[in-house]
Amino acid sequence: MGEGYAKDVLVDTQWVEEHLEDPAVRIVEVDETIALYVNAHVPGAIGFDWRRDLQDPVRRDLLGPEEFGVLWGSHGVSNDHRIVLYGDRDNWFATYAYWYLKYYGCDKARLMDGGRAKWIAEGRATSREVPSHPSATCGVKPPVEEFRALRDEVVEALGSEVKLIDVRDPREYSGEVMTIGGYESEGAQRAGHIPGAVSIPWDRAVREDGTFKSADELRALYGSAGVLEGDPVIAYCRIGERSAHTWFVLHELLGVEGVKNYDGSWSEWGSSIGLPIEVGGT
């Protein structure tokens, strides 16, 4: 297993290229904007719009297990397929989709290290053709609750042994800005961070080409903040995608148990009445 990771959950771009015609593999792109997929994607890749496809528009929540299974099955993904995920922003929403699959008990998902940008930078083939697969049956299991934190659990974690990690930009953490530029529509009512949270921006876990740093480098990064000491961990960002990336690093690459993604994140916490915040610090 390369780079010393705890689990075999990554594939490289060469592996993906060699399996483009493999009927046992389904490649799925999940980007911040579906326009990227429409313009060019890995040949044969299925495209998901994270907001339209992966969110319940009425409840502002994850899809229920039955809906989630229908979504994947309608795109020809069965429980027998190996799902390979990738996307833009160094796999922001690809790791979100990965976390989502694990939450519903899918153990066959993998992530293409380096994501969309690495594939294109290497000059590999792209396509604009949308694949068509026969519908399949994709049954999901009950939610794995230890992978997800809801607001009340985060409230209970305040002042406890639980380690809270804020993975946003340091300016968001300090309260200098409400959101980073371009995401004003996803802001909250207040700026700052959850009391007691430490700042470890998500992108410190990747190299310039978007691939993950080695296990030793990652242990040094998170260990310096006391995250690897055995206490439970809850990661959050603004809407849950960057914190899913950090969840992936800690739980899947480093094998840390007791890690949860608070996908309500700052968009929920910073707009909730009665919840405390802190400002300042880095």
C-alpha positions, 0 to 999 in steps of 0.5 A: 500500500503506497505512502503508508496509508491505513486503508486501500482506498485510493487509485491513481490516474493510471489505474483509472485509465486502465479500467475505463472499459472494465464493466465491474467499475463505475467512475463517478465525477462530483464537482462543485459545478456540474458545468465542469463535467458537461465540458469534459470528463473522464470517458464513461464517467457518470456525473452527479450534481452535489446539490441537485442529486445528493441533497434533499431540497425540502429538508436541507438534509442528506437523502434517505437510504431508499432515495440514495439507493435509487439514485445510484441504481438509476445510473446503473450502479449496483452493489457489485460495482467498484465505485471510483470517485473524483472531482474538482477542488482536489476532490472536495465533493468527491470525498463528500460523496465517498463519505456519503457512501460509507455513511450508508454502508458501501465499502466498495468506493475508491477515490482517484488521487489528485482528482479531475485536475491531475487527470487533465494536467496529465493530458489524458483523454476526456469526453463530453458523452454522457454514459447510459447504463441499464438500471441496477439494484443498489441496496443500502444499509442503515446509516453508520451513525458514528460517521456523522455528527448532528448539531446537538452532538456538537453542542454536547461536545463543547468543553469535553474531550472531543476534538473539534477541527475547523477545516475552513480558511483561517480567515473564516475561522478567525471571523475576519470574513464570513466566507471566502470569496465567491461563496457569499450565498452559503454564509451564516449570520455570524462569523467565527468558529465553534468554541474550542475548535482548532484550525487545521485547513483541509488543503494542508493535507494535499500536495500542489498536484492535489494528491494526498501527502504521505501518512507520515506527513499527515500524522505530523500535521494532525498530531501537532494539534493533538488530534491523534491522541485517541479522543473522538474527533468532529470535523466541520467547515461551511457546508460539510464538503471540506470537512468530509475531505478531512474525515477521509484523511483521518479515518481512511488514510490514517485509520483514526477511529471515532471521527465524525463529519459535522455536515451542518457545519458553519452554515448551520451553527453560525445561523442558529439562535442560542449557540456560542461562537468564538472569534480571533485566533488561527 
